[in-house]
Amino acid sequence: MAVKAVAKGIGMSTKRIRPLVDALRGKGVQASLDALRFMPGPAAMRVAKVLRSAAANAENNMAMSPNRLQVVRAFVDAGPMLKRIRPRARGRVGRVFRRSCHITIEVDEEQ
């Protein structure tokens, strides 16, 4: 049975986080954490935090072995968007969208 962890309202766009999450799908948890450690940017730290949470949930709540855990599903959804305005030339207004996202990672023991 898959165990999941969700981080909601992360203050980054899905475009920054999706490539990192796509690289994890199907790998073991420890291999994924090692790969995230060497990826640049703060997005990798956020994804690693959710992955560690999913592994801890599996270990503590479902008594799964942490060495046999594997990322089964991982996806990023768009969260709520803050809409702001910025003054532009000639009295006009430019829209600024502060995007956020939700990260979901599911882990399960490999068969």
Secondary structure, 3 states (H helix, E strand, C coil): CCEEEEEEEECCCHHHHHHHHHHHCCCEHHHHHHHHHCCCCHHHHHHHHHHHHHHHHHHHHCCCCHHHEEEEEEEEEECCCEEEEEECHHHCEEEEEECCEEEEEEEEECC
